[in-house]
Amino acid sequence: MSAGLTEAGQLPRLSLQSRDEVIIDGDVAEWTVWTRGGTMALVHVHGIGNRGAADEAQAGLRNSWFRLALMPAAGCRSPETPILNPHWGALLPPPAWNWASLRVDDVESLGGDRSVVDGSIAEIVDAVVAAEPDVAEGRVLVTAARTSLLWAVELLAASVEVQSPQERDATVAFCARAVTYWAWKTGDGQYGDGVGFFAWIGEVRADADFLDRLEQELDSWKSEFKESGGRKVVPDEWERFGGVPVPRPLRAAVQRINAALKKTVAGGVMAVGRRYTPKGALLFADIAGYLAGRGTAEMPGRVVELVGGALDEAADAAGTYGDPLIVVAHSMGGNIVHDVLSFHRPDVHIDLLVTVGTQVGLFEELKLFAASDPGVPSPQVAKVPALPNVKRWINVMDIRDPLAFAAGPVFAGAEDLVFDSGAMLPHGAYLTSPDFHRRLARRVAEGRRS
């Protein structure tokens, strides 16, 4: 269901290169392998709702996507490149009643259905049910695939739980191949999708058989292009991972998706609507907690020190070899990074800043940053000048994300791009989406060649 990364303000799909290729240093590849030594560094700054212990499994999965897509596109050639994840949420003051104001399960009912489905897995199923209310248990993925094969793969990728680095890499590799297969066959969705384009989807009757049939189609497609003449057209990533079978986490995800179906249908609209409340509360709480404790230039707060320290460590690693430094910041993390780079640590130089689903533009309009100048805009200065310590800034928004704001109209030098994930609750869907990582890598690689 993803419509891709497009220039903000434009709805048409991004026009592609021939057969959706990304050419990096002469190699034709949708997903690039590590080829040389050297290092760089990447810092990921998380968004709202991360006040507990860091989720190492999800961090590892996210890191695998960064290593497979964004980092090679930016020029990183070492599999040992450090990825730092400063966990600033744990430094914020805890709520006085431990979020008691959000708990309504024990409150007496005034009437109506009180069924509520918790967890991100239910949000994933909600989207399928909303599109196809008659979806049957055991056919959630098949139903999604009949509309869009890409949608089905995105649902799987967002539902996985991994337990080991081997499972993590195999899961990322399988999803990467599936998305590449979809993009190549459909011209990134321009030629068609779903059962009308992939006839084999109509032959799959149950989710239990979907992954095996998808694996067969991927193997058939790989052989087809390996046997073709001319320049190499099979993505290099396939050479790196080989013909791995369907990973266990993806099979488990199929079971989890279908187990959530009954609860989601029973929960109805409340299953979706009530889940907005905790996310909104966490956003406000994290904003207030950060602003109250960010400190001053002379005495920075704990969150500023943590993020600044991670940037220093990453800059040292990158600077040793003269390689680029990348920062990826999601949601509130983007606001913190901008505050740090514009006021607290203007001495830190970033080669590529990617903000995803952030409120940086809104914060500046409200003059909430420490470096905000109330005199801008003015007849003389139309926008906030570009940060001199950031070489390139890409800001990505999902058109359905109510917590994502444009930066280009406010900041000089900001590149706004729109990504339509198709998710019902898209704020947390960016970094779990294989198509997001694929498209972002292509944009970054294009910038390096220009």
C-alpha positions as CSV (number, residue, x, y, z in Angstrom):
1,M,0.0,0.0,0.0
2,S,3.1,2.2,0.1
3,A,3.2,5.0,-2.4
4,G,6.8,5.9,-1.9
5,L,9.0,8.8,-1.2
6,T,7.9,11.9,-3.2
7,E,8.7,15.5,-3.0
8,A,6.4,17.1,-0.4
9,G,3.4,18.6,-2.0
10,Q,3.3,16.2,-4.9
11,L,1.1,13.1,-4.9
12,P,2.4,11.2,-8.0
13,R,4.8,8.3,-7.4
14,L,8.5,8.9,-7.6
15,S,9.7,8.3,-11.2
16,L,12.2,5.4,-11.2
17,Q,15.4,4.5,-12.9
18,S,15.3,1.6,-15.3
19,R,14.1,-1.5,-13.4
20,D,14.3,0.4,-10.1
21,E,18.1,0.1,-9.8
22,V,20.4,2.0,-7.5
23,I,23.9,2.4,-8.9
24,I,26.5,2.9,-6.3
25,D,30.2,3.0,-7.4
26,G,29.4,1.2,-10.6
27,D,27.5,-1.7,-9.0
28,V,23.9,-2.2,-10.0
29,A,22.1,-3.0,-6.8
30,E,18.8,-2.4,-5.1
31,W,20.4,-3.5,-1.8
32,T,24.2,-3.1,-1.6
33,V,26.7,-5.4,0.1
34,W,29.8,-4.4,2.0
35,T,32.8,-4.3,-0.4
36,R,35.7,-2.5,1.2
37,G,37.2,-1.5,4.5
38,G,36.8,1.8,6.3
39,T,34.2,3.1,8.7
40,M,31.6,5.7,9.4
41,A,29.0,6.0,12.1
42,L,25.3,6.2,12.5
43,V,23.3,7.6,15.4
44,H,19.7,6.8,15.8
45,V,17.7,9.0,18.2
46,H,14.3,7.4,19.1
47,G,11.0,9.1,19.4
48,I,8.2,9.1,22.0
49,G,7.0,6.1,24.1
50,N,10.5,4.7,25.0
51,R,10.6,5.4,28.7
52,G,11.2,1.8,29.7
53,A,14.2,-0.4,29.1
54,A,15.6,-0.3,25.6
55,D,14.1,-2.9,23.2
56,E,17.3,-4.6,22.1
57,A,15.5,-6.9,19.6
58,Q,13.8,-4.1,17.8
59,A,17.0,-2.0,17.9
60,G,18.9,-4.9,16.3
61,L,16.2,-5.3,13.6
62,R,16.4,-1.6,12.8
63,N,20.2,-1.7,12.7
64,S,20.1,-4.5,10.2
65,W,17.9,-2.4,7.9
66,F,20.3,0.5,8.3
67,R,23.3,-1.7,7.4
68,L,21.5,-3.2,4.4
69,A,20.1,0.0,2.8
70,L,20.9,3.5,4.1
71,M,24.5,3.1,5.2
72,P,25.9,1.7,1.9
73,A,23.9,4.3,0.0
74,A,25.7,7.0,2.0
75,G,29.1,5.5,1.4
76,C,29.6,3.2,4.3
77,R,31.6,0.1,3.3
78,S,32.3,-1.7,6.6
79,P,30.0,-4.2,8.3
80,E,31.7,-3.2,11.6
81,T,30.4,0.3,11.5
82,P,29.1,1.4,14.9
83,I,25.5,2.3,15.3
84,L,24.7,4.2,18.4
85,N,21.2,4.3,20.0
86,P,21.2,6.8,22.9
87,H,18.1,5.9,25.0
88,W,17.0,9.3,26.2
89,G,13.5,8.2,27.2
90,A,14.8,6.5,30.3
91,L,16.2,9.8,31.6
92,L,12.8,11.6,31.7
93,P,11.1,11.9,35.1
94,P,8.5,9.1,35.7
95,P,4.8,10.0,35.9
96,A,3.6,10.5,39.5
97,W,0.9,7.8,39.3
98,N,2.5,5.6,36.7
99,W,0.1,6.5,33.9
100,A,-3.0,5.8,36.0
101,S,-4.8,8.5,34.1
102,L,-4.6,6.4,30.9
103,R,-6.1,3.2,32.4
104,V,-9.8,2.9,31.9
105,D,-10.3,-0.8,31.9
106,D,-11.6,-0.8,35.5
107,V,-13.8,2.2,35.1
108,E,-17.6,1.6,35.3
109,S,-19.2,1.6,31.9
110,L,-21.8,4.1,30.9
111,G,-22.8,1.8,28.1
112,G,-21.5,0.5,24.8
113,D,-18.9,-2.1,23.8
114,R,-15.8,-1.7,25.9
115,S,-13.6,-4.2,24.0
116,V,-10.2,-2.9,23.4
117,V,-7.3,-4.6,21.6
118,D,-3.8,-3.6,22.7
119,G,-0.5,-3.7,20.9
120,S,0.9,-2.8,17.5
121,I,-0.1,-6.1,16.0
122,A,-3.7,-5.2,16.4
123,E,-3.1,-1.9,14.6
124,I,-1.7,-3.9,11.7
125,V,-4.8,-6.2,11.5
126,D,-7.1,-3.1,11.9
127,A,-5.9,-1.8,8.5
128,V,-6.8,-5.1,6.7
129,V,-10.2,-5.3,8.4
130,A,-10.9,-1.7,7.5
131,A,-10.2,-2.4,3.8
132,E,-11.9,-5.9,3.8
133,P,-14.4,-6.2,6.6
134,D,-15.2,-9.8,5.6
135,V,-11.6,-11.1,6.0
136,A,-11.6,-14.6,7.3
137,E,-9.3,-16.0,10.0
138,G,-6.3,-17.6,8.4
139,R,-6.5,-15.3,5.4
140,V,-5.4,-11.9,6.6
141,L,-2.2,-11.8,4.6
142,V,-3.8,-13.4,1.5
143,T,-6.5,-10.8,1.7
144,A,-4.0,-8.0,1.9
145,A,-1.9,-9.5,-0.9
146,R,-4.9,-9.7,-3.2
147,T,-5.0,-5.9,-3.0
148,S,-1.2,-5.3,-2.9
149,L,1.6,-7.8,-2.5
150,L,3.8,-5.0,-1.1
151,W,1.2,-4.3,1.6
152,A,1.3,-8.0,2.7
153,V,5.1,-7.9,2.9
154,E,5.0,-4.7,4.9
155,L,2.5,-6.2,7.3
156,L,4.8,-9.1,7.9
157,A,7.9,-7.0,8.4
158,A,6.1,-4.8,10.9
159,S,4.9,-7.9,12.9
160,V,8.1,-9.9,13.4
161,E,9.8,-10.6,16.7
162,V,13.4,-11.8,16.5
163,Q,15.4,-13.7,19.0
164,S,18.9,-13.9,17.5
165,P,21.2,-12.0,15.2
166,Q,20.9,-14.8,12.7
167,E,17.1,-14.7,12.7
168,R,17.2,-10.9,12.4
169,D,19.5,-10.8,9.3
170,A,17.6,-13.6,7.6
171,T,14.3,-11.8,8.2
172,V,15.6,-8.6,6.8
173,A,17.1,-10.4,3.8
174,F,13.9,-12.2,3.0
175,C,11.8,-9.0,3.2
176,A,14.3,-7.1,1.2
177,R,14.2,-9.7,-1.6
178,A,10.4,-9.7,-1.5
179,V,10.1,-5.9,-1.8
180,T,12.8,-5.8,-4.6
181,Y,10.8,-8.5,-6.5
182,W,7.6,-6.5,-6.1
183,A,9.3,-3.2,-7.3
184,W,11.0,-4.9,-10.2
185,K,8.0,-6.7,-11.5
186,T,5.5,-3.9,-11.1
187,G,7.7,-0.9,-12.0
188,D,7.2,0.3,-8.4
189,G,3.5,-0.2,-8.7
190,Q,3.0,1.6,-11.9
191,Y,2.1,-1.5,-13.9
192,G,-0.3,-3.0,-11.4
193,D,-0.3,-4.9,-8.1
194,G,-2.3,-7.5,-6.2
195,V,-4.0,-10.5,-7.6
196,G,-4.7,-8.7,-10.9
197,F,-1.0,-8.5,-11.6
198,F,0.4,-11.5,-9.7
199,A,-1.9,-14.3,-10.8
200,W,-0.2,-16.8,-8.4
201,I,-1.8,-14.9,-5.4
202,G,-5.2,-16.2,-6.5
203,E,-3.9,-19.7,-6.1
204,V,-3.0,-19.3,-2.4
205,R,-6.0,-20.1,-0.2
206,A,-4.5,-19.6,3.3
207,D,-1.9,-17.6,5.1
208,A,-0.1,-20.8,6.1
209,D,0.8,-21.4,2.5
210,F,1.5,-17.7,1.5
211,L,5.2,-17.6,2.6
212,D,6.1,-20.9,1.0
213,R,4.6,-19.8,-2.3
214,L,6.3,-16.4,-2.1
215,E,9.6,-18.1,-1.5
216,Q,9.0,-20.2,-4.7
217,E,8.2,-17.1,-6.7
218,L,11.4,-15.4,-5.4
219,D,13.6,-18.4,-6.3
220,S,12.0,-18.6,-9.7
221,W,12.5,-14.9,-10.4
222,K,16.1,-15.1,-9.2
223,S,16.9,-18.0,-11.6
224,E,15.1,-16.2,-14.4
225,F,17.3,-13.1,-14.2
226,K,20.5,-15.0,-13.4
227,E,20.1,-16.8,-16.7
228,S,19.5,-13.6,-18.6
229,G,22.3,-12.1,-20.6
230,G,23.8,-8.6,-20.4
231,R,24.8,-6.7,-17.3
232,K,24.1,-8.2,-13.8
233,V,20.5,-7.4,-12.8
234,V,20.1,-9.6,-9.7
235,P,20.5,-7.5,-6.5
236,D,23.8,-7.9,-4.8
237,E,22.1,-8.5,-1.5
238,W,21.0,-11.9,-2.8
239,E,24.6,-12.9,-3.3
240,R,25.3,-12.0,0.2
241,F,22.5,-13.9,1.9
242,G,22.0,-16.7,-0.6
243,G,18.8,-18.7,-0.9
244,V,17.7,-18.7,2.8
245,P,14.4,-20.4,3.6
246,V,11.5,-18.6,5.1
247,P,12.8,-17.4,8.5
248,R,11.0,-18.6,11.7
249,P,10.1,-15.0,12.8
250,L,8.0,-14.5,9.6
251,R,6.1,-17.8,10.1
252,A,5.5,-16.8,13.7
253,A,4.3,-13.4,12.6
254,V,1.7,-15.0,10.4
255,Q,0.3,-16.8,13.5
256,R,0.3,-13.6,15.6
257,I,-1.5,-11.6,12.9
258,N,-4.3,-14.1,12.6
259,A,-4.5,-14.6,16.4
260,A,-5.2,-10.9,16.7
261,L,-8.0,-10.9,14.1
262,K,-10.9,-12.1,16.4
263,K,-10.0,-9.5,19.0
264,T,-9.7,-6.7,16.5
265,V,-13.1,-7.4,14.9
266,A,-14.7,-7.7,18.4
267,G,-13.1,-4.4,19.5
268,G,-14.5,-2.5,16.5
269,V,-13.7,1.2,16.3
270,M,-12.6,1.3,20.0
271,A,-9.8,-1.1,19.1
272,V,-8.3,1.6,17.0
273,G,-9.5,4.8,18.5
274,R,-8.5,4.2,22.2
275,R,-4.9,3.5,21.1
276,Y,-4.5,7.1,20.1
277,T,-4.8,8.3,23.7
278,P,-1.6,6.7,25.1
279,K,0.4,7.8,22.1
280,G,-0.8,11.4,22.4
281,A,-0.2,11.4,26.1
282,L,3.4,10.1,25.6
283,L,4.1,12.8,23.1
284,F,3.0,15.6,25.3
285,A,4.7,14.0,28.3
286,D,8.0,13.5,26.5
287,I,7.9,17.1,25.0
288,A,7.2,18.6,28.5
289,G,9.8,16.4,30.2
290,Y,12.5,17.3,27.6
291,L,11.8,21.0,27.5
292,A,11.7,21.3,31.3
293,G,15.1,19.5,31.7
294,R,17.1,20.4,28.6
295,G,19.2,22.9,30.6
296,T,21.4,25.7,29.3
297,A,24.5,26.0,27.2
298,E,26.6,26.1,30.3
299,M,24.7,23.4,32.1
300,P,23.0,21.1,29.6
301,G,20.4,18.6,30.8
302,R,20.8,14.8,31.0
303,V,19.1,14.1,27.6
304,V,21.2,16.8,25.8
305,E,24.4,15.3,27.4
306,L,23.4,11.8,26.4
307,V,22.7,12.6,22.8
308,G,25.6,15.0,22.5
309,G,27.9,12.3,23.9
310,A,26.6,9.8,21.3
311,L,27.3,12.3,18.5
312,D,30.8,12.9,19.8
313,E,31.5,9.1,19.9
314,A,30.1,8.7,16.4
315,A,32.1,11.7,15.1
316,D,35.3,10.3,16.5
317,A,34.7,6.9,14.8
318,A,33.8,8.6,11.5
319,G,36.6,11.1,11.7
320,T,39.3,8.5,12.2
321,Y,38.9,7.4,8.5
322,G,37.4,10.6,7.1
323,D,34.1,8.9,6.5
324,P,30.6,10.3,6.8
325,L,28.5,10.7,10.0
326,I,24.8,9.9,9.7
327,V,22.0,10.8,12.2
328,V,18.5,9.3,11.9
329,A,16.0,10.8,14.3
330,H,12.3,9.8,14.7
331,S,9.5,11.9,16.1
332,M,10.6,13.8,19.3
333,G,14.1,12.6,18.6
334,G,14.3,15.0,15.6
335,N,13.4,17.9,17.9
336,I,16.1,16.9,20.4
337,V,18.7,16.5,17.6
338,H,17.9,19.9,16.2
339,D,18.1,21.5,19.6
340,V,21.5,19.9,20.2
341,L,23.0,20.7,16.8
342,S,21.6,24.3,16.6
343,F,22.3,25.4,20.2
344,H,24.1,23.0,22.6
345,R,26.6,21.4,20.2
346,P,27.1,23.5,17.0
347,D,30.6,22.1,16.9
348,V,29.4,18.6,15.8
349,H,29.3,18.3,12.1
350,I,26.8,15.9,10.4
351,D,27.0,14.7,6.8
352,L,23.5,13.4,6.6
353,L,20.6,14.1,8.9
354,V,17.4,12.1,8.3
355,T,14.3,13.2,10.4
356,V,11.3,10.9,10.2
357,G,7.8,11.7,11.4
358,T,9.1,14.7,13.4
359,Q,7.7,18.0,14.6
360,V,10.8,20.1,13.9
361,G,9.0,22.5,11.6
362,L,6.1,23.0,14.1
363,F,8.5,23.5,17.0
364,E,10.3,26.3,15.1
365,E,7.0,27.9,14.2
366,L,6.2,28.0,17.9
367,K,9.7,29.1,18.7
368,L,10.3,26.2,21.1
369,F,14.0,25.6,20.3
370,A,16.8,27.1,22.4
371,A,18.2,28.7,19.3
372,S,14.8,30.0,17.9
373,D,15.0,33.6,16.8
374,P,11.6,35.4,17.2
375,G,12.8,37.8,14.5
376,V,12.5,35.1,11.8
377,P,10.6,35.2,9.5
378,S,11.0,38.8,8.4
379,P,11.0,40.7,5.1
380,Q,14.8,40.2,5.1
381,V,14.9,36.6,6.3
382,A,12.2,34.3,4.9
383,K,13.4,31.1,6.5
384,V,15.6,29.9,9.3
385,P,19.1,29.7,7.8
386,A,20.4,26.2,7.2
387,L,22.5,24.7,10.0
388,P,26.1,25.2,8.9
389,N,27.1,22.0,10.7
390,V,24.6,19.8,8.7
391,K,25.7,19.0,5.1
392,R,22.3,17.4,4.0
393,W,19.0,17.2,5.7
394,I,16.1,14.9,4.5
395,N,12.8,15.2,6.3
396,V,10.3,12.4,5.7
397,M,6.6,12.6,6.5
398,D,3.8,10.0,6.1
399,I,0.8,11.8,4.7
400,R,-1.4,10.1,7.3
401,D,0.8,10.8,10.2
402,P,-0.7,13.5,12.5
403,L,2.6,13.9,14.3
404,A,4.7,14.6,11.2
405,F,5.3,18.1,9.9
406,A,7.1,19.7,7.0
407,A,10.4,21.4,7.5
408,G,11.1,22.9,4.1
409,P,8.7,25.9,4.4
410,V,10.5,26.9,7.7
411,F,14.1,25.9,7.3
412,A,16.4,26.7,4.4
413,G,18.1,23.6,3.0
414,A,15.6,21.0,4.4
415,E,14.4,18.4,1.8
416,D,10.8,17.4,2.5
417,L,9.8,14.0,1.2
418,V,6.4,12.3,1.5
419,F,6.2,8.5,2.2
420,D,2.7,6.9,2.2
421,S,3.1,3.7,4.2
422,G,-0.6,2.9,3.9
423,A,-0.6,2.1,7.7
424,M,-3.7,3.0,9.7
425,L,-1.5,4.4,12.5
426,P,1.6,5.4,10.5
427,H,3.7,7.2,13.1
428,G,5.6,4.1,14.1
429,A,5.6,2.5,10.7
430,Y,8.5,4.2,9.0
431,L,11.5,2.2,10.3
432,T,9.8,-1.2,10.1
433,S,8.9,-0.7,6.4
434,P,11.2,-2.5,3.9
435,D,9.9,-0.1,1.2
436,F,10.8,2.9,3.3
437,H,14.4,1.8,3.7
438,R,14.7,0.9,0.0
439,R,13.4,4.3,-1.2
440,L,15.4,6.3,1.3
441,A,18.6,4.5,0.3
442,R,17.9,5.4,-3.3
443,R,17.4,9.1,-2.5
444,V,20.6,9.2,-0.5
445,A,22.5,7.5,-3.3
446,E,21.2,9.9,-5.8
447,G,22.4,12.8,-3.7
448,R,25.9,11.4,-3.6
449,R,26.0,11.1,-7.4
450,S,24.7,14.6,-8.0
